[in-house]
Amino acid sequence: MAHRLSSIREADKGIVLEQRRVVERGSLAELKALDGFYAELWRRHASEPSPREKACESRPAAAVGSRHRHGQR
């Protein structure tokens, strides 16, 4: 059982539960093709920035850039 899509990337089959009932099942490709709940979750996940991208977005612009070693530029 997983709550994050990244946890099931290597799974052979998936089962989607809604209120303790199976609403979708199949390979991950089949679940995407059904264009149901799993497909919607996948679209949302794919459009979200990664945690690293989110961290960069939240930094002030002056803090983003290349790093210099030992004071060299």
N, C-alpha and C positions, 0 to 999 in steps of 0.2 A: 504494500500500500504506500502511496506517495501523495504528497500534497503539492509538490513542486514538479513542473514539467521537466526540469533539468535532471531530476532523479530517475526518470524512466526512458531516457533517450535510447538506451541499449535494449529495452524490453522487446520481446517477440510479440507479445499480445497485450492489449489494454482492455480494461473494463471500467466504464464510467458509471458511478453510482449517484443517484439523486434520491434523497430521503430514503436511504436503505434499499432502493430498488435499482436493478441493472437497467440502464437506459441506452447504453451503447456498448458494443464489444467488437473486437477485431484487432488486426495488426494496427500499428500506429498510422500507417499509410491509409488503411481502410477507414480508420476513425476520422482522419482529416478529410477523406473523400465524402464521408457521410454529411459533412457540412453542418454538424450538430454542435452540441455543447463542447466537445473536445476540440473541434476545429476552431470555435470561437476563442477558447482559451489559448490555443496555439497562436492564433492571429494576434491576440493581445500581447502574448509573451514575445513574439517576434518583433513587435513594434516598440517594445520598451527598451530603453538604453540599458546596457549592462551596469552592474554595480560600480565598476570602475568609471564608466562614462558619467554616471550620476554623481560620483564624487568629484569629478573634474568640473561638472556643471555648477556645483555648489561652491566652488572656490572662487575667490575674487580673481578678476582677470590678471592682476599683477602677479599672482602666485602661480599661474599656469605658464609653462615655458620650459626651455631647456635648463638643465642643471650644469653648473660649472664646478669643476673639481679643484680644490685647493686654491680658490680665489682666481683661477685663470679664466679668461673669457675668450 
